[in-house]
Amino acid sequence: MVSRTVALSQMNTIGARSRTQVAILAGCAWIAGAIPAMAQDAMPLEQLLTQEEQAKLGTSTMPRDKRDAMRGALIRMYRQGYRAAQGADRSSAVVGTSVVEAQVDGDFKGWEGETIVKLMNGQVWRQTEYHYEYHYAYMPKALVYSSVSGHKMKVDGTSKAIGVQRVR
C-alpha cells in the first residue's frame, strides 16, 4: 500500500502518458511483496509483469538494459515501500515521511476554501488550495502525502486531493 501511494504521489510530476506505466510499476511493486529478496534479484521482468502489462509497457521491444533498469526500479520501489511500512506507525506518522493515514477527528463537512482539518493522531492541517466541495462524513479516513507543491490531503468520499499545510 505504501509503495502504491508513493508512486501515486509521484504521478503529480509525470505526464499523462506515463501515468499508466507508473501505476503498473506500483502494482507490480506491491505484488513483489510475496517474493523473497534473493528470488527478486534473480527474477526476470517477464515474471513480475502480466502479459497485458508487458504489452502496455512495450517490454518485448525494449533493449535489454532498459528492461533490466525497469526490473531494478520495480524491486527498489517495493523495498523502499516495505521499509517505510515497517518503520512507520501510520496513525502517528511524522511529516517528512511519504504518507500519513489517519481519521478526521469528528465531523467533516467538505472543503470550503480555508478548511481546518484535525486528525485523530493530533495533527492539524489547513487547506491551501482553493476548492469548494460539500461532503458530510463523520470521522472519514484521510490520507496526507507529499507532492511537488507541498502536501495534499485526500478525504474518503471527496472528489480529489487538496493542497494542505500542517498547522500542528
Secondary structure, DSSP 8 states (H G I E B T S, - for coil): -HHHHHHHHHGGGS-HHHHHHHHHHHHHHHHGGGS-HHHHHH--HHHHS-HHHHHHHTGGGS-HHHHHHHHHHHHHHHHHHHHHHHH--GGG--TTSSEEEEEBSSEEEEEESS-EEEBTTS-EEEE-S--EEEEEEES-EEEEEEETTEEEEEETTSSS-EEEEE--
